[in-house]
Every structure is written in structure tokens, then in C-alpha cells.
Amino acid sequence: MNIATLFPPRFLRGIGMLLVVVGALQLAGCATYIQPRLFTTEAETLAAKGEPSRRWQNDDGTTTLEYATQPYGYSCLMVQVDQGGVVLRQWDALDSDNLAQVKKGMTREEVERTLGQHRSEQIFKLSGEEVWDWNIRNRGPGIATLFNVHFIDGKVARTSQSYVYPREGPMAYGYWGHGYPYYRYPYYRHPFFAPHPFFPYWW
């Protein structure tokens, strides 16, 4: 039995469009960030999340448990507990408010205490910069957004964001499908003349 003989073409096209919209909504729902549950004790946190990637001992005697998800994740759960194992607070170290806590003059350790484990690092000899990056939630035009912290002589000089585009395909450049960050006009046309691969400058 031919289904085209039972339903008019306009009806079938409408059903097809409806299925496309439903599929897109389902994918969007899967990509939505879900806030982690609130924990009350260190034992409860460990039971749910396992051992943290790092433990930070704070000056006030408390401990911060770090659950990093780099290089492909875009969140970093931080859970601060007191000496009795009671959770004082928890937060995502890679949300926009916490990213803004990175200030000029901070040390490498202070940055990692603030943002958690970084994704990768690069050295630029001409500028004298050491650049660490973190994969964060992608709200840009590309397939991924990186938050970059630029160090000079071990201290933060500035921060920036860069976007990743799948120009060459995953077989050429791995997971992100791109070998270098996106250059905004006019630099993306002539990357040889670009002063630096990270744009815009925040400072």
C-alpha cells in the first residue's frame, strides 16, 4: 500500500515539518544545563559524585571539593565544607558570574582555585603570554566557546573568549573539528597577520 495515495502531499509535508520541529525541541532539551542537586554533607556529596578531582584547603579551615569536567565538559562543581563535613555552599565555577571573578594580577593557583582545572595551555613567545583556556557553555556563533586567561610572568594580564568553528571536520582536528580559534574580521581572512588568536580583549 502506497501511503502517498492515502494522504495528500501537503498533509505529508506538514507531518514532516512537525517531526523536524519536535526533534529539534528534544535536542534542545538535552542540551539544557541542569543544575546539580543541593548537598548537605560531605558524605552525601561523595556518595553522589564520587571522589573530587581536587581538594582545596582554605585559610579558614574549610575545604573546597572540586569536580572538574574539562576538556569536554562546561561546568565545574565546587562544594565548600567545614571541618565537620557540613556543606556551607556550592556553585558552578564556570558560570558567567564566577568567570568575572578572575582579575588582573591573580596568580595561577588563585585562578585554578576560582575556575578549577583548565582545559589546555599555550605559550606565545612573541607576546610573552601563557594562555590557559576552559571550555564553557556555548552561547556564541561557533560549536564551542573557550574562556581564556592570559598570564605574563605568572600573573593574570587579561582574559578573553574565543569561538571554535568546524571548518575542517572532526577527522582533521579532533573533537572540535578545528585547528585554531576563530579570527574576527579582518584577521580571519589573513591569520598570518593576526596579532593574537584570542579576541576580543577584555582589558
Buried (B, 14 or more C-beta within 10 A) or exposed (E): EEEEEEEEEEEEEEEEEEEEEEEEEEEEEEEEEEEBEEBEEBEBBBEEBEEBBBEBEEEEEBBBBBBBBBBEBBBBBBBBBBEEBEBEEBBBBBBEEBBEEBEEEBEBEBBBBBBBBBBEEEEEEEEEBBBBBBBBBBEBEBBBBBBBBBBEEEBBBBBBBBBBBBEEEEEEBEEBBBEBBBBEEEBEEEEEEBEBBBBEEEE
